[in-house]
Amino acid sequence: MYRRHTLSVLISMTALALATRSVAGPPERGFVSIFNGRDLTGWELVGKAGPGYIVEDGVLVAPADGGGNLYTARDYSDFVFRFEFKVDKAGNNGVAIRAPFGGDAAYVGMEVQILDDYDPIYANLLPGQYCGSIYRVAPARRGATKPAGEWNTEEITAVGRRVQVKINGKMVVDADLNKVTDRETLLEHPGMLRSAGRIGFLGHGPSRVEFRNIRIQDLAKPERPNVPPAGFKALFNGKNLRGWKALVGDPPSRARMAPDKLAEAQAAANEKMGQHWSVQDGAIVYDGKNNSLCTARDYGDFELLVDWKIPPGGDSGIYLRGSPQVQIWDNPEGSGALYNNQKNPRTPARKADNAPGEWNRFRILMVGDKVTVFLNDVLVTNAVTMENYWERDKPIYPTGQIELQHHGSLLYFRNIYLREIVPPPPGPAH
């Protein structure tokens, strides 16, 4: 009887010990484990606080007095990310997705919140701050998490602009980021536009948070030339210059022209355009000897993707709403800033250009009079006011054409995509 009782106790204790450890089996088909249960191999820590992150019994731990941002050593674009988490009372952490290595991931990338929703200290948060939410971008449906001290499962799926979050098998977020049209949100969270970046855990107290069974399925696919991402339209079809026109004057001078005179000038300019702007191997090529190339129609608020390449010493730019310009040049200062600003910033946060002769990519967001620019996935201009170069006493025009600037250089452009952004209607007056 005593032996049986002792054996029963030993079995119970062993089961309890195993339950507190990582219970990872072989990853599901298509998934790979990205935490080995022994150390932080494959991870990089920035902003370390106290002991940072530690490993205990196969579990990744952000101690109450530790934390920092622990990132994967490589970037991911489209993926399914699965893991388990457990928070102590008042626990607070987060999962960075498509984040750069540095900066506040909730803003320059995206953060999926991890939180002890039931603790009274979090009773008055905004809807987009509770567990599972894309922080202050897409609120989660509440009630899926278990009480503090219990393990939860979580799955984050990111494919293009579609981000889904499941907690304990329940869908709590199903967001199409292209449907986020609130100007304030877009300007405060430029990182939601990134197509790739690190995955990480964002630890900052006040309580212990644990993670285990961390694995990922990489869903990245090769990009097809001149085929737009979901939600975008191709401004250039890769075959000809349909949808483009030659430059005539500037916004004030065009506004003063009679319609028949403008049409006459446009026809004459278009005839010359084809002698200098051409399409070669799926790219727009300019010989540097004519004038700027313009979209055939005007745009207001938008997100623009454009690949560009210049030779050594090359100089160009992207005019927004008919106004100069997001700078392109071979210069130590770097490209991507609003070169013609006088009162507002006119230089990039850092140089992110590839070498002359190599392709670069702009992601340009224009909402209202504010412009945000990523160059090669680096945020170089963040919500900067664009000034009206043509009429300095007026704000930037509400709409206008997009122009590929002539500046006497050989130029190449491809993969030009645009997503129009229609702001939501204003709320009722109070």
MARMARDREN-835239 format. One record per residue (C-alpha): residue number from 1; y, z, x. Coordinates in steps of 0.2 Angstrom, whole numbers, plus 5000, padded with zeros to 4 digits. Example, Ala and Ser with C-alpha at 12.3 -4.5 7.8 and 13.67 -1.06 7.14 Angstrom:
REM residues 2
- seq:north:up:east
- 1:4978:5039:5062 .
- 2:4995:5036:5068 .
END
This chain:
REM residues 430
- seq:north:up:east
- 1:5000:5000:5000 .
- 2:5012:5005:5014 .
- 3:5008:4989:5024 .
- 4:5010:4978:5008 .
- 5:5027:4986:5005 .
- 6:5032:4984:5023 .
- 7:5027:4965:5023 .
- 8:5036:4963:5007 .
- 9:5052:4970:5014 .
- 10:5050:4960:5030 .
- 11:5048:4944:5020 .
- 12:5064:4948:5009 .
- 13:5074:4952:5025 .
- 14:5069:4935:5033 .
- 15:5073:4926:5017 .
- 16:5090:4934:5017 .
- 17:5094:4930:5035 .
- 18:5089:4912:5032 .
- 19:5100:4911:5017 .
- 20:5115:4916:5028 .
- 21:5112:4903:5041 .
- 22:5114:4884:5040 .
- 23:5100:4877:5030 .
- 24:5103:4859:5035 .
- 25:5088:4847:5034 .
- 26:5088:4829:5039 .
- 27:5104:4820:5033 .
- 28:5102:4810:5018 .
- 29:5099:4791:5020 .
- 30:5114:4783:5027 .
- 31:5122:4799:5033 .
- 32:5124:4807:5050 .
- 33:5127:4825:5054 .
- 34:5143:4827:5064 .
- 35:5141:4846:5067 .
- 36:5127:4851:5078 .
- 37:5126:4869:5073 .
- 38:5128:4875:5091 .
- 39:5145:4871:5098 .
- 40:5161:4860:5094 .
- 41:5154:4844:5103 .
- 42:5162:4829:5094 .
- 43:5177:4839:5088 .
- 44:5195:4842:5095 .
- 45:5206:4857:5091 .
- 46:5225:4856:5090 .
- 47:5236:4871:5086 .
- 48:5224:4884:5090 .
- 49:5227:4901:5083 .
- 50:5218:4916:5090 .
- 51:5200:4912:5093 .
- 52:5201:4895:5084 .
- 53:5185:4890:5077 .
- 54:5168:4898:5082 .
- 55:5150:4895:5078 .
- 56:5139:4908:5071 .
- 57:5120:4906:5067 .
- 58:5123:4887:5064 .
- 59:5138:4889:5054 .
- 60:5156:4883:5058 .
- 61:5168:4898:5056 .
- 62:5187:4899:5054 .
- 63:5190:4918:5057 .
- 64:5203:4927:5048 .
- 65:5213:4929:5064 .
- 66:5209:4911:5070 .
- 67:5211:4893:5064 .
- 68:5221:4878:5069 .
- 69:5217:4860:5065 .
- 70:5199:4855:5070 .
- 71:5197:4836:5070 .
- 72:5183:4824:5072 .
- 73:5184:4815:5089 .
- 74:5185:4798:5081 .
- 75:5194:4790:5066 .
- 76:5186:4785:5049 .
- 77:5193:4773:5036 .
- 78:5181:4772:5021 .
- 79:5167:4786:5020 .
- 80:5158:4799:5010 .
- 81:5160:4816:5018 .
- 82:5148:4830:5012 .
- 83:5148:4848:5017 .
- 84:5146:4866:5011 .
- 85:5160:4879:5012 .
- 86:5161:4898:5008 .
- 87:5178:4907:5007 .
- 88:5181:4926:5008 .
- 89:5192:4934:4996 .
- 90:5209:4925:4997 .
- 91:5202:4912:5008 .
- 92:5213:4896:5012 .
- 93:5208:4881:5022 .
- 94:5208:4862:5019 .
- 95:5200:4846:5024 .
- 96:5211:4833:5032 .
- 97:5206:4815:5029 .
- 98:5214:4799:5037 .
- 99:5225:4811:5047 .
- 100:5233:4807:5064 .
- 101:5229:4819:5078 .
- 102:5245:4830:5076 .
- 103:5258:4834:5063 .
- 104:5256:4842:5047 .
- 105:5240:4834:5040 .
- 106:5245:4837:5022 .
- 107:5260:4825:5024 .
- 108:5256:4813:5038 .
- 109:5238:4812:5033 .
- 110:5230:4819:5017 .
- 111:5223:4837:5014 .
- 112:5210:4841:5001 .
- 113:5213:4859:4998 .
- 114:5200:4873:5000 .
- 115:5205:4889:4992 .
- 116:5199:4905:4983 .
- 117:5207:4899:4967 .
- 118:5202:4916:4958 .
- 119:5212:4927:4969 .
- 120:5228:4934:4961 .
- 121:5239:4929:4975 .
- 122:5237:4911:4971 .
- 123:5240:4913:4952 .
- 124:5257:4904:4952 .
- 125:5253:4889:4963 .
- 126:5258:4871:4958 .
- 127:5243:4861:4950 .
- 128:5241:4851:4966 .
- 129:5238:4866:4977 .
- 130:5222:4872:4970 .
- 131:5204:4869:4977 .
- 132:5199:4851:4978 .
- 133:5217:4844:4975 .
- 134:5224:4831:4987 .
- 135:5237:4843:4992 .
- 136:5253:4840:4980 .
- 137:5247:4822:4977 .
- 138:5232:4823:4965 .
- 139:5229:4839:4956 .
- 140:5210:4845:4954 .
- 141:5202:4850:4938 .
- 142:5199:4868:4940 .
- 143:5184:4879:4937 .
- 144:5171:4870:4948 .
- 145:5171:4883:4962 .
- 146:5160:4898:4964 .
- 147:5168:4916:4967 .
- 148:5172:4921:4985 .
- 149:5157:4925:4995 .
- 150:5146:4911:4988 .
- 151:5142:4894:4995 .
- 152:5149:4878:4987 .
- 153:5145:4860:4990 .
- 154:5159:4847:4992 .
- 155:5159:4828:4993 .
- 156:5174:4818:4997 .
- 157:5173:4799:4995 .
- 158:5187:4788:5001 .
- 159:5186:4769:4998 .
- 160:5202:4760:5000 .
- 161:5215:4769:4989 .
- 162:5202:4777:4978 .
- 163:5198:4795:4983 .
- 164:5186:4806:4973 .
- 165:5182:4824:4976 .
- 166:5166:4833:4969 .
- 167:5163:4852:4970 .
- 168:5146:4859:4966 .
- 169:5142:4842:4958 .
- 170:5157:4841:4947 .
- 171:5171:4828:4949 .
- 172:5187:4837:4951 .
- 173:5198:4822:4958 .
- 174:5196:4804:4954 .
- 175:5213:4796:4961 .
- 176:5219:4779:4963 .
- 177:5233:4782:4976 .
- 178:5241:4765:4971 .
- 179:5245:4773:4955 .
- 180:5256:4786:4963 .
- 181:5273:4779:4960 .
- 182:5284:4794:4960 .
- 183:5297:4791:4974 .
- 184:5298:4809:4979 .
- 185:5279:4810:4981 .
- 186:5278:4794:4991 .
- 187:5292:4799:5003 .
- 188:5285:4817:5006 .
- 189:5267:4811:5009 .
- 190:5268:4795:5019 .
- 191:5251:4799:5026 .
- 192:5243:4795:5009 .
- 193:5246:4776:5014 .
- 194:5236:4777:5030 .
- 195:5220:4767:5030 .
- 196:5211:4777:5043 .
- 197:5212:4793:5053 .
- 198:5203:4809:5058 .
- 199:5193:4821:5047 .
- 200:5196:4839:5050 .
- 201:5197:4857:5044 .
- 202:5214:4865:5043 .
- 203:5212:4884:5046 .
- 204:5226:4896:5044 .
- 205:5220:4912:5037 .
- 206:5222:4925:5028 .
- 207:5203:4926:5027 .
- 208:5187:4920:5034 .
- 209:5181:4902:5029 .
- 210:5164:4895:5034 .
- 211:5157:4878:5034 .
- 212:5139:4871:5036 .
- 213:5128:4855:5033 .
- 214:5143:4844:5038 .
- 215:5138:4825:5037 .
- 216:5146:4808:5034 .
- 217:5142:4791:5028 .
- 218:5153:4778:5036 .
- 219:5157:4764:5023 .
- 220:5169:4754:5034 .
- 221:5168:4735:5032 .
- 222:5176:4721:5043 .
- 223:5193:4715:5036 .
- 224:5193:4697:5030 .
- 225:5208:4687:5036 .
- 226:5222:4685:5023 .
- 227:5212:4693:5010 .
- 228:5223:4707:5002 .
- 229:5216:4725:5000 .
- 230:5214:4731:4982 .
- 231:5231:4733:4973 .
- 232:5240:4721:4985 .
- 233:5244:4702:4983 .
- 234:5244:4690:4997 .
- 235:5261:4683:5001 .
- 236:5253:4671:5013 .
- 237:5237:4662:5008 .
- 238:5232:4657:5026 .
- 239:5233:4639:5023 .
- 240:5251:4633:5019 .
- 241:5268:4640:5016 .
- 242:5267:4640:4997 .
- 243:5278:4655:4991 .
- 244:5290:4654:5005 .
- 245:5307:4645:5007 .
- 246:5320:4643:5021 .
- 247:5335:4654:5023 .
- 248:5352:4650:5015 .
- 249:5367:4660:5019 .
- 250:5366:4679:5016 .
- 251:5366:4689:5000 .
- 252:5385:4689:4997 .
- 253:5387:4671:5001 .
- 254:5373:4666:4990 .
- 255:5380:4676:4976 .
- 256:5396:4667:4977 .
- 257:5388:4649:4976 .
- 258:5387:4640:4960 .
- 259:5368:4637:4955 .
- 260:5369:4618:4958 .
- 261:5376:4621:4975 .
- 262:5364:4634:4980 .
- 263:5349:4623:4974 .
- 264:5356:4609:4985 .
- 265:5358:4619:5000 .
- 266:5340:4627:4997 .
- 267:5332:4609:4996 .
- 268:5341:4604:5012 .
- 269:5335:4620:5022 .
- 270:5318:4618:5015 .
- 271:5316:4600:5022 .
- 272:5320:4606:5040 .
- 273:5310:4622:5038 .
- 274:5293:4612:5039 .
- 275:5298:4605:5056 .
- 276:5298:4622:5064 .
- 277:5287:4634:5053 .
- 278:5269:4629:5052 .
- 279:5252:4636:5049 .
- 280:5239:4637:5063 .
- 281:5222:4645:5062 .
- 282:5227:4656:5048 .
- 283:5243:4662:5055 .
- 284:5261:4657:5052 .
- 285:5269:4650:5068 .
- 286:5287:4648:5072 .
- 287:5294:4638:5087 .
- 288:5310:4648:5088 .
- 289:5321:4633:5084 .
- 290:5327:4634:5066 .
- 291:5330:4649:5055 .
- 292:5322:4663:5046 .
- 293:5308:4661:5033 .
- 294:5310:4670:5016 .
- 295:5299:4674:5001 .
- 296:5302:4663:4986 .
- 297:5306:4678:4975 .
- 298:5314:4695:4976 .
- 299:5307:4712:4977 .
- 300:5313:4730:4973 .
- 301:5302:4744:4978 .
- 302:5286:4739:4987 .
- 303:5273:4743:5001 .
- 304:5271:4728:5013 .
- 305:5258:4725:5026 .
- 306:5261:4712:5039 .
- 307:5253:4708:5056 .
- 308:5264:4700:5069 .
- 309:5263:4695:5087 .
- 310:5277:4690:5100 .
- 311:5277:4683:5118 .
- 312:5285:4693:5132 .
- 313:5303:4695:5129 .
- 314:5301:4691:5110 .
- 315:5313:4696:5097 .
- 316:5312:4696:5078 .
- 317:5312:4708:5063 .
- 318:5308:4710:5045 .
- 319:5322:4709:5033 .
- 320:5320:4720:5017 .
- 321:5329:4715:5001 .
- 322:5338:4701:5011 .
- 323:5345:4714:5024 .
- 324:5342:4717:5042 .
- 325:5330:4724:5048 .
- 326:5314:4732:5053 .
- 327:5315:4728:5071 .
- 328:5302:4718:5081 .
- 329:5305:4716:5100 .
- 330:5298:4717:5117 .
- 331:5308:4732:5122 .
- 332:5305:4750:5130 .
- 333:5312:4757:5114 .
- 334:5299:4751:5103 .
- 335:5298:4742:5086 .
- 336:5298:4748:5069 .
- 337:5315:4756:5067 .
- 338:5331:4751:5056 .
- 339:5340:4742:5070 .
- 340:5356:4739:5061 .
- 341:5359:4757:5055 .
- 342:5375:4765:5060 .
- 343:5375:4782:5051 .
- 344:5357:4785:5049 .
- 345:5343:4784:5062 .
- 346:5340:4767:5071 .
- 347:5327:4771:5084 .
- 348:5308:4774:5081 .
- 349:5300:4791:5083 .
- 350:5290:4784:5097 .
- 351:5284:4767:5104 .
- 352:5268:4761:5096 .
- 353:5269:4742:5101 .
- 354:5254:4734:5108 .
- 355:5257:4723:5123 .
- 356:5266:4706:5121 .
- 357:5253:4693:5116 .
- 358:5243:4706:5106 .
- 359:5243:4708:5087 .
- 360:5252:4722:5079 .
- 361:5253:4729:5061 .
- 362:5267:4735:5051 .
- 363:5265:4745:5035 .
- 364:5282:4746:5027 .
- 365:5286:4757:5012 .
- 366:5303:4754:5003 .
- 367:5307:4765:4988 .
- 368:5325:4766:4983 .
- 369:5336:4765:4999 .
- 370:5323:4774:5009 .
- 371:5311:4765:5022 .
- 372:5295:4772:5030 .
- 373:5286:4762:5043 .
- 374:5269:4764:5052 .
- 375:5267:4753:5067 .
- 376:5248:4751:5072 .
- 377:5245:4767:5061 .
- 378:5258:4777:5070 .
- 379:5273:4784:5059 .
- 380:5288:4777:5068 .
- 381:5301:4778:5054 .
- 382:5300:4791:5041 .
- 383:5310:4790:5024 .
- 384:5326:4784:5033 .
- 385:5340:4777:5023 .
- 386:5343:4758:5025 .
- 387:5361:4754:5026 .
- 388:5369:4738:5019 .
- 389:5373:4727:5034 .
- 390:5382:4714:5024 .
- 391:5393:4726:5014 .
- 392:5395:4742:5023 .
- 393:5404:4751:5009 .
- 394:5389:4748:4997 .
- 395:5371:4754:4996 .
- 396:5357:4743:5000 .
- 397:5354:4730:4986 .
- 398:5341:4735:4973 .
- 399:5331:4719:4975 .
- 400:5331:4705:4987 .
- 401:5320:4693:4997 .
- 402:5309:4698:5012 .
- 403:5312:4688:5028 .
- 404:5303:4684:5044 .
- 405:5318:4684:5056 .
- 406:5323:4670:5067 .
- 407:5329:4676:5084 .
- 408:5325:4661:5095 .
- 409:5307:4667:5100 .
- 410:5290:4660:5097 .
- 411:5283:4670:5083 .
- 412:5266:4673:5074 .
- 413:5263:4682:5057 .
- 414:5247:4684:5047 .
- 415:5239:4696:5034 .
- 416:5255:4698:5024 .
- 417:5251:4708:5008 .
- 418:5263:4716:4996 .
- 419:5261:4729:4982 .
- 420:5275:4731:4970 .
- 421:5279:4749:4965 .
- 422:5287:4752:4948 .
- 423:5294:4770:4947 .
- 424:5289:4780:4932 .
- 425:5302:4781:4918 .
- 426:5314:4796:4920 .
- 427:5309:4812:4910 .
- 428:5319:4818:4895 .
- 429:5336:4825:4899 .
- 430:5338:4844:4899 .
END
